Amino acid sequence: MDITLNKAKSIKGEIIVSADKSISHRTLILASLARGESRIRNILQAEDINSTIRCMTQLGIDIKHQDDYLVVKGKGLNGLKEPEAVLDCGNSGTTMRLLSGLLSGQNFFTVLAGDDSLSRRPMSRVIEPLQLMGAEIIGRAGNRYPPLAIKGMSLKGISYIPDVASAQVKSAILLAGLTGNGDTLIREKIPTRDHSERMLAAMGADLSIDDGEIKLVPGRELAAQDFLVPGDISSAAFFLVLASIVPGSELLIRDVGINPTRDGVLAVLEEMGGSFKIENQRVFGGEVVADILVRSADLKDITIEGKMIPRLIDELPVLAVAMAAAQGTSVVKNAEELRVKETDRIRAIVEELAGLGVEIKENPDGFSVTGSRELLKGGIVNSRGDHRIAMSLAVAAQICEGETTIRNAQAVNISFPEFWDLLDQILGR
C-alpha cells in the first residue's frame, strides 16, 4: 500500500494513541501464568500482539474478547501444554524472546519461528543466559538466529549482568526464573524498561530491587489481575515530534504511559527547546500515565548517547526528523542496536530522509543530522517493511514542499494500525 502526503499547514486537536505494545505483550504472558481469570482493558490491537495471543492459545490458554476487555484464563506457572505445531511469532521479536525464556522452563518441546524479518534478528543474546540456567535451545547459524528449538526442563537460578541493554533479555531471564531452582539475580549496566518487574511485583511474585539489582525468588504463584494498558509513548512520539516541528500547532495526547525508563523522548525534546506540558498525571497498575499538551517550537541541536539510548531506542528514527527541523547539527551515538531491529534502522532512516533533502550522515553507531528544513522536498520513499520507519517518514512529509509518497505504508499495522486515521484527523487543512 502506498500513501501520498502533502505539507501540513498546522497540527490541531486531541488524540488517544494506540496502547503500549511492550505492556500488552507482558500482560498477556503473565496473565496466562497466573491462577484464575485476568481482564485486560485497552490491549493493543496490532499484528505483533496477535502473534502473542496466537502463541499463548496454542499453549493451551483460553483468551477471548468480552465487552471492552480481553479475558485470559490463566493456568498457573506449570499449566501450559505442549503445542501441536510450530509457534509462529510473525514479526514480533518481543514474542519470540520472551517466550524463549518462558518455554525453557516448561516440561515439553517447542519450536519458535517467524517471518523473514524476524528470522534475521539476533537471538544469541537471549539464548546464552538461558543456557547458563540449563536450557536446551538450538537456533540457526550457530544459535544466532531463528527458528529456535527448545527442549524445556528444570532450570537453575543465575546471577547475570547482561552485555546488551535489553528489556527483552531481562524479561526472558525473569520468566525462566519463575519456575527455576534457586534465586535469579540480574544487574543491568544500563537500566532498561521495567514493565516486567512492575507487573510481577503487583501479581505477587517474590521480586525485589535493591541498589539496581533485581532479585527473583521462585515458587510463588501469580495472582490474576485486572490490567489497564496505557497509551504507548513510542507511538505518541510521532505526534510529539509532528506537533513540535509544524508551525502553529497545538495537540493534546491523552492517557500516555510516561514510565521513567521510557520517557527519554520527552527529555530530548525538552533539551531541544520543545514546548510541552504534562497534565493530569496519575498511576494505574504501577504505571505512570498522563496527558501531554504539545505546541510547535523552534528546536535546537542535541547529542544523544550513552545511558539515554535505552530510554528512547524506538524513538530515534522520528527524532532524526526533529533534528532535520532543528537549528545546528545533532548527533546520535551508541545506538548500534538500531541495526538489528525490523530493518537496519540507521541505514534506513539515513537513506530515506536523504531522499527528502535532509542533510544526514550514517555512522557505525548512529547518525548526524544538520538542520535543513528549507531544503526539504517531497519524493518517493519506502518504509522497507518497518513500522517505525513508515511513521517517521510520514512525519517528515509534513514539513516537505510538494508531495511525498510512502511505499509499503501498511507496515504501521505491526504496532499502530490507526496511525493514518489519527494523522488525517489532526492535519489542519
C-alpha positions in Angstrom: 0.0 0.0 0.0 1.2 3.5 -0.9 0.3 6.7 0.9 0.7 10.1 -0.6 1.0 13.1 1.8 1.4 16.9 1.4 2.9 19.5 3.6 0.8 20.3 6.7 -0.5 23.8 7.5 -0.7 23.1 11.2 -1.5 20.3 13.7 -4.6 20.8 15.8 -6.8 18.6 18.0 -6.8 15.9 20.7 -6.0 12.2 20.2 -5.5 9.0 22.1 -2.7 6.9 20.7 -2.5 3.1 20.5 -2.0 1.0 23.6 1.5 0.3 24.8 3.0 -2.7 22.9 5.6 -3.7 25.5 3.0 -3.8 28.2 0.4 -5.6 26.1 2.8 -8.4 25.4 3.7 -8.8 29.0 0.1 -8.7 30.4 -0.9 -11.5 28.0 2.0 -13.7 29.0 1.9 -13.1 32.8 -1.9 -13.3 32.9 -1.5 -16.8 31.2 0.8 -17.8 34.0 -1.5 -16.6 36.8 -4.1 -18.7 38.5 -7.6 -17.5 37.6 -9.2 -15.1 35.2 -7.5 -11.8 34.3 -9.1 -9.0 32.4 -7.0 -6.7 30.1 -8.6 -3.4 29.1 -7.2 -1.3 26.2 -4.8 -4.0 24.9 -3.1 -3.1 21.6 -4.9 -4.3 18.6 -2.0 -4.9 16.2 -0.2 -7.7 14.4 2.6 -8.2 17.0 0.1 -8.6 19.8 -1.9 -11.0 17.7 1.2 -13.1 17.4 1.5 -13.4 21.2 -2.2 -14.2 21.5 -1.9 -16.9 18.9 1.1 -18.5 20.6 -0.4 -18.4 24.1 -3.6 -20.0 22.7 -1.5 -22.8 21.1 0.0 -23.3 24.6 -3.5 -24.1 26.0 -4.6 -20.7 27.3 -8.2 -19.6 26.8 -8.2 -16.0 25.5 -11.4 -14.2 24.5 -12.8 -10.8 23.9 -15.6 -9.9 26.3 -17.2 -6.4 26.2 -14.3 -3.9 26.5 -11.8 -6.5 27.9 -9.6 -9.3 26.7 -10.2 -12.1 29.2 -7.3 -14.5 29.9 -7.9 -17.7 31.9 -4.5 -18.4 33.4 -3.5 -21.9 34.4 -0.6 -21.2 36.7 3.2 -21.4 36.3 3.1 -25.0 35.2 -0.2 -25.2 33.4 0.9 -24.7 29.8 0.7 -27.6 27.4 2.9 -28.7 24.6 1.8 -27.1 21.3 0.9 -29.4 18.4 2.6 -27.2 15.8 5.4 -24.6 15.5 4.7 -21.3 17.3 4.6 -18.6 14.7 5.8 -15.3 16.2 5.2 -13.4 13.0 7.3 -10.2 13.0 7.4 -9.9 16.8 10.9 -10.1 18.4 9.3 -9.5 21.8 7.1 -12.5 21.4 10.0 -14.8 20.5 12.4 -13.6 23.1 10.0 -13.6 26.0 8.6 -17.0 25.1 12.1 -18.4 24.8 12.6 -17.7 28.5 9.1 -18.9 29.5 9.3 -22.2 27.5 12.8 -23.1 28.5 11.5 -23.9 32.0 8.4 -25.9 30.8 8.4 -29.7 30.6 7.8 -30.0 26.9 9.3 -29.3 23.4 8.5 -26.2 21.3 9.7 -24.6 18.1 9.6 -20.8 17.7 9.6 -19.4 14.2 8.8 -16.1 12.5 8.7 -14.2 9.2 11.7 -13.3 7.0 12.5 -10.2 9.0 12.3 -11.9 12.4 14.4 -14.8 11.1 17.3 -12.3 10.6 17.1 -10.8 14.1 19.8 -11.8 16.7 18.8 -14.4 19.4 22.1 -15.3 20.9 21.7 -12.5 23.4 18.8 -14.3 25.0 19.9 -17.9 24.3 23.3 -17.5 26.1 21.9 -16.6 29.6 19.1 -19.1 29.3 21.8 -21.8 28.5 23.6 -20.7 31.7 20.3 -21.6 33.5 20.5 -25.1 32.0 18.2 -24.5 29.0 18.5 -26.6 25.8 17.9 -24.2 22.9 19.1 -24.7 19.3 19.0 -21.9 16.8 20.0 -21.4 13.2 23.6 -20.4 12.3 25.2 -21.5 15.5 22.4 -20.3 17.8 22.4 -16.8 16.3 19.0 -16.7 14.5 15.5 -18.2 14.5 13.9 -20.6 14.2 14.5 -21.8 17.8 14.0 -25.4 19.0 13.5 -25.6 22.8 13.6 -28.7 25.0 12.0 -27.5 28.2 13.4 -28.7 31.5 14.0 -27.7 35.1 16.3 -24.7 35.2 18.5 -23.1 37.9 18.7 -19.5 39.0 21.7 -17.5 37.9 23.4 -14.2 38.7 23.7 -12.3 35.5 25.0 -9.0 34.1 23.6 -8.5 30.5 26.1 -7.5 27.9 23.4 -5.8 25.8 20.9 -3.3 27.4 17.7 -5.2 26.6 14.5 -5.3 28.5 13.5 -8.4 26.4 16.6 -10.3 27.5 15.9 -9.3 31.1 12.3 -10.3 30.9 13.2 -13.7 29.3 15.5 -14.5 32.2 12.9 -13.5 34.8 10.2 -15.6 33.1 12.6 -18.6 33.1 13.4 -17.9 36.7 9.8 -18.1 37.8 10.0 -21.9 37.8 13.7 -22.3 38.4 15.6 -23.8 41.3 17.3 -21.0 43.3 17.2 -17.3 43.1 17.8 -15.3 39.9 19.8 -12.1 40.2 20.1 -9.5 37.4 22.2 -6.4 37.5 21.9 -4.1 34.5 24.8 -1.9 33.4 22.3 0.5 31.9 18.7 0.4 33.2 16.0 -0.7 30.6 12.2 -0.5 30.6 10.9 -2.1 33.8 7.4 -3.2 32.9 8.0 -6.9 33.7 9.3 -6.1 37.2 6.4 -3.8 38.0 3.8 -6.4 36.8 5.5 -9.4 38.5 5.6 -7.5 41.8 2.0 -6.4 41.5 1.0 -10.1 40.8 2.6 -11.4 43.9 6.0 -12.6 42.7 8.8 -12.6 45.2 10.7 -9.9 43.4 12.8 -7.1 44.9 15.1 -4.4 43.6 18.0 -3.2 45.7 20.7 -0.8 44.5 19.9 -1.7 40.9 20.0 -5.4 41.4 16.8 -7.4 40.6 16.2 -10.5 42.7 13.6 -13.1 41.9 12.9 -15.9 44.3 10.9 -18.7 42.6 8.0 -20.6 44.0 5.2 -18.1 44.4 2.1 -18.4 42.1 1.0 -15.3 40.3 -2.4 -13.8 41.2 -4.9 -12.9 38.4 -5.3 -9.2 37.8 -7.3 -6.6 36.0 -5.0 -4.7 33.8 -5.4 -1.3 32.1 -2.8 -0.8 29.3 -1.8 2.9 28.9 -1.1 4.6 25.6 2.3 3.8 24.1 4.8 6.7 24.4 6.7 5.2 21.5 3.5 5.8 19.4 2.9 9.2 20.9 6.5 10.2 19.9 5.5 10.5 16.3 2.8 13.1 17.2 5.0 14.8 19.8 7.6 15.5 17.1 5.0 16.3 14.5 3.3 19.0 16.6 6.7 20.3 17.6 8.0 20.9 14.1 4.9 22.1 12.2 4.4 25.8 12.9 1.2 27.0 14.6 0.4 23.5 16.1 -1.2 22.6 19.4 -2.0 18.9 20.1 -3.3 17.2 23.3 -2.3 13.5 23.6 -4.3 11.7 26.3 -3.6 8.7 28.5 0.1 8.2 27.6 2.3 6.0 29.7 5.3 8.0 31.0 7.2 5.3 32.7 10.6 6.8 33.8 12.5 4.1 31.9 10.6 5.0 28.7 10.3 8.8 28.7 13.6 9.7 27.0 11.8 11.3 24.1 10.3 13.9 26.5 13.8 14.6 28.0 15.3 15.0 24.5 12.5 17.3 23.2 12.8 19.4 26.3 16.6 19.8 25.8 16.0 20.7 22.2 13.7 23.5 23.3 10.4 21.8 22.7 7.2 23.2 24.2 5.0 20.7 26.1 3.2 20.3 29.4 2.5 17.1 31.4 -1.1 17.2 32.7 -3.4 15.0 34.8 -0.7 12.7 36.0 -1.9 9.5 37.7 -0.9 5.9 38.4 -2.6 2.7 37.1 -1.2 -0.7 38.0 2.1 0.7 38.9 2.5 2.6 35.6 2.5 6.4 35.5 0.0 7.8 33.0 -0.6 11.4 31.9 -1.9 13.7 29.2 0.7 15.7 27.2 -0.1 19.1 25.6 2.5 19.9 22.9 2.9 23.0 20.9 5.2 23.9 18.0 8.6 25.3 18.9 12.0 26.4 17.4 14.2 23.3 18.1 17.9 23.3 18.5 20.6 20.7 18.1 21.4 17.9 20.5 23.7 14.9 21.1 22.0 11.7 22.2 24.3 8.9 23.6 25.1 6.6 26.5 22.5 5.8 29.1 19.9 7.8 27.3 19.8 5.4 24.4 17.8 2.5 26.0 15.2 5.1 27.2 14.3 6.0 23.6 15.8 3.4 21.2 12.4 3.1 19.4 12.0 6.8 19.1 15.4 7.6 17.4 14.1 7.4 13.8 11.4 10.1 14.4 13.9 12.1 16.5 16.0 12.2 13.3 13.1 14.1 11.7 13.0 16.5 14.7 16.8 17.1 14.2 16.2 17.8 10.5 13.8 20.6 11.5 16.1 22.0 14.2 19.0 24.5 14.1 22.5 23.2 14.1 23.9 19.7 13.8 22.6 16.9 16.0 24.4 13.6 16.7 23.2 10.1 17.8 25.9 7.8 19.2 26.0 4.3 20.9 22.8 3.2 19.0 24.2 0.1 17.3 21.0 -1.7 18.5 19.1 0.1 15.7 20.9 -2.0 13.1 19.2 -5.3 14.4 15.6 -4.1 14.6 12.9 -5.0 11.9 15.4 -3.5 9.5 18.7 -1.7 9.8 17.1 1.5 11.1 20.3 3.5 11.0 20.8 2.9 7.3 17.0 3.0 6.5 16.4 6.4 8.2 19.6 7.9 6.7 18.9 6.8 3.1 15.2 7.6 3.2 15.5 11.0 4.8 18.4 11.9 2.5 15.9 11.3 -0.4 13.8 14.1 1.0 16.7 16.5 1.1 17.7 16.0 4.7 21.4 16.6 5.4 22.1 13.3 7.3 25.2 11.2 7.6 25.4 7.5 8.6 27.9 6.5 11.3 28.7 3.0 12.6 26.8 3.5 15.8 24.2 6.2 14.8 23.9 9.3 12.6 24.4 13.0 12.4 21.8 15.5 11.1 22.2 19.1 10.2 19.1 21.1 10.3 17.9 21.6 6.8 14.2 22.5 6.9 14.5 24.9 4.0 15.9 22.2 1.7 13.2 19.5 2.3 11.3 18.4 -0.7 8.8 15.7 -1.3 9.7 12.4 -3.1 9.1 8.7 -3.2 10.4 6.9 -0.1 10.0 3.3 1.3 9.2 2.0 4.8 11.3 -1.1 4.0 8.6 -3.0 5.9 9.4 -1.3 9.2 6.5 0.3 11.0 8.7 3.0 12.8 10.4 4.0 9.5 7.0 4.4 7.8 5.6 6.6 10.6 8.8 8.7 10.8 8.7 9.3 7.0 5.0 10.4 7.4 6.1 13.0 10.0 8.9 14.2 7.7 6.4 14.6 4.8 4.5 17.2 6.8 7.4 19.7 6.5 8.4 18.9 2.9 7.5 21.0 -0.1 5.4 19.1 -2.6 4.0 15.5 -2.4 5.7 12.7 -0.6 4.7 9.1 -1.4 5.5 6.3 1.2 5.7 2.8 -0.2 4.8 -0.2 1.9 2.8 2.1 4.3 0.9 -0.8 5.6 3.8 -1.6 7.8 2.2 0.6 10.5 -0.2 -2.3 11.2 2.6 -4.1 13.1 2.2 -1.7 16.1 -0.2 1.2 15.3 -3.0 0.4 12.8 -4.9 3.6 13.4 -1.9 5.8 12.7 -3.1 7.1 9.3 -6.6 7.8 10.6 -5.3 9.8 13.5 -2.9 11.7 11.3 -5.7 12.7 8.9 -7.8 13.8 11.9 -5.3 16.4 13.2 -4.0 17.8 9.9 -5.1 21.4 9.7 -6.0 21.7 6.0 
